[in-house]
Amino acid sequence: MPAPQTVVYLADGTPIYSQPSPAATLIPFQQPAPITAVAPAAVHQLVAQPLAAPVPPAPGRDPWPARLLCGGVGVGAAGLGLGFALQAVAAATTGLALLLGVLVVAGVLLRTGGRSSGVSVRVNVRNG
């Protein structure tokens, strides 16, 4: 068991240990070695390698059904997406056209005050 330490306190309550603890171990601090630039021993130049000939597929392994299916799925998805886009445009233009129609009718009614514009009709009934 280590020997008890004598502790002295400052006025603000900070402890000061009067003797070092024998159980405390010191960790030596080592400076890192200075970084030195080292020149490479050899410089390798990249040389273009010839391209290998493409390997043809094994006979009888042409995946044409898969290609047809993928093309069909792609065309179908494009058609479906185009249909949704056109439907959204149609809905938006219908709403805008209805709003424009209401505004035009309201403008005509406000401008004329609800009266007919310059049209007069005279009806004479004579019995006789």
Buried (B, 14 or more C-beta within 10 A) or exposed (E): EEEEBEEEEEEEEEEEEEEEEEEEEEEEEEEEEEEEEEEEEEEEEEEEEEEEEEEEEEEEEEEEEEEEEEEEEEEEEEEEEEEEEEEEEEEEEEEEEEEEEEEEEEEEEEEEEEEEEEEEEEEEEEEE
